[in-house]
Every structure is written in structure tokens, then in C-alpha cells.
Amino acid sequence: MSEEPALDYLLTTDFKWTRRAFELLQASQLTVDPYEAGGAPCFVVSGPCPRCEHHMTDRQVTTALAGLAGPDRGVEGRPSTEVLLDVTCGCVGEHGNAPEGAVGCGASFRIAVVTE
């Protein structure tokens, strides 16, 4: 049995990768685990890349700059409990045509995390 060759590197933010990430989250194949570091909410996104399907782990550290603006507001003016994570594939798979030093397949996608 032969494996299919890995996808070539492609810098892409096509929405289909966000949609595919949502499907992987629903199937519990892609996970988002919260933790806290220095009082800031952080997240580890782990599982198959929505584009190349290689395993990837992405660590997200959120930051806040005080005094610049009010918090995002959600329903009825309450602070938003949703955090948007912009994730880029960081797999260690081989992807042809990748720029020197690049990791992953080049796909980026967005995940919305509810922090309530």
C-alpha cells in the first residue's frame, strides 16, 4: 500500500480550511485546550491540519493592552466570551515548494473558542 504524496506548500487563508477545522472540532479530532499563563488565557490547538491532515500543535497566547479601548462587547453589552484564534499549520511534514525555513503546509484557519 503506498501513501499519497504530501501536498505542496500553499500560502492560503481560504475559508474552506476554517470550515474543515470546524468539522474536525465537531468530530473531536482537532482539540482546543485552554490554560492560563501570567493571568492571560492561552490555548493549545492540536490535531490534524484541515488542509494537509498532518498532525500539528499550535500554542496561542492571548494578550491584552490596557487603556487602549473597552473590551469587546457581546449580547446586551456584556463583555464577549468568544476568543478568535488564527492558526497556521505548523506540521513537520514535507511539503514541496516550501520557502526555506517554512514549516507546515501554508494553510491558515480560524477557530472561535467560547471562554465562559
C-alpha positions in Angstrom: 0.0 0.0 0.0 1.5 3.3 -1.0 0.8 6.7 0.7 -0.3 9.6 -1.3 2.4 12.3 -1.7 2.2 15.3 0.6 0.5 18.4 -0.7 2.8 21.2 -2.0 3.2 24.2 0.2 0.5 26.8 -0.5 0.1 30.1 1.5 -3.7 30.1 1.8 -6.4 31.5 4.1 -9.3 30.1 2.1 -12.4 29.8 4.3 -12.7 26.1 3.4 -9.9 25.4 5.9 -11.8 27.2 8.7 -14.9 25.2 7.7 -12.9 21.9 7.7 -11.4 22.8 11.1 -14.9 23.2 12.5 -15.7 19.7 11.2 -12.6 18.3 12.8 -13.5 20.0 16.1 -17.0 18.6 16.0 -15.5 15.1 15.4 -13.1 15.6 18.4 -10.2 15.1 16.1 -8.9 18.7 16.4 -8.9 19.9 20.0 -8.5 23.2 21.8 -7.3 23.0 25.3 -7.3 26.2 27.5 -4.7 27.1 30.1 -3.5 30.3 31.8 -0.1 31.9 31.8 0.6 35.0 33.7 -3.1 35.8 34.0 -3.6 35.6 30.2 -5.9 33.0 28.7 -3.9 30.7 26.4 -4.9 27.8 24.2 -3.2 24.7 22.6 -4.7 23.6 19.3 -3.8 20.1 18.4 -4.7 17.5 15.8 -4.8 17.1 12.0 -4.3 20.2 9.8 -7.5 20.8 7.9 -5.6 21.0 4.6 -2.7 18.5 4.7 -4.0 16.3 7.6 -0.6 16.1 9.2 -0.5 16.3 13.0 0.1 19.8 14.2 0.2 21.6 17.6 -0.3 25.4 17.8 0.1 27.3 21.1 -1.8 30.5 21.3 -1.0 33.1 24.0 -3.6 35.9 24.1 -2.5 39.4 25.2 -4.4 42.5 26.4 -3.2 46.1 26.2 -4.9 48.1 29.0 -6.1 51.6 28.4 -6.5 51.5 24.7 -10.1 50.6 24.3 -13.0 48.9 26.1 -13.5 45.1 25.9 -15.3 43.6 23.0 -19.0 43.6 23.7 -21.3 40.7 23.1 -25.0 40.3 23.7 -26.7 43.0 25.8 -23.4 44.9 26.1 -21.7 42.3 28.2 -18.1 41.6 27.5 -17.6 39.0 24.8 -16.9 35.4 25.9 -15.6 34.4 22.5 -11.9 34.4 21.5 -10.9 34.0 17.9 -7.7 32.0 17.3 -5.9 32.4 14.0 -4.0 29.2 13.5 -1.4 28.3 10.8 -0.3 24.8 10.1 2.9 24.0 11.8 3.2 20.3 11.0 6.6 18.8 10.4 5.5 17.0 7.2 7.4 17.5 4.0 5.7 20.0 1.6 7.2 20.6 -1.8 7.9 24.2 -2.9 8.0 25.4 0.7 10.1 28.5 1.2 13.4 27.9 3.1 12.8 27.7 6.8 9.0 27.4 6.5 7.1 24.8 8.5 3.7 23.4 7.7 1.7 23.3 4.5 1.0 27.1 4.5 -2.7 26.9 5.4 -4.2 29.2 8.0 -7.6 29.0 9.5 -9.7 30.5 12.3 -11.2 28.9 15.4 -13.8 30.5 17.7 -13.5 29.5 21.3 -16.1 30.3 23.9 -14.5 31.1 27.2 -17.4 31.1 29.6 
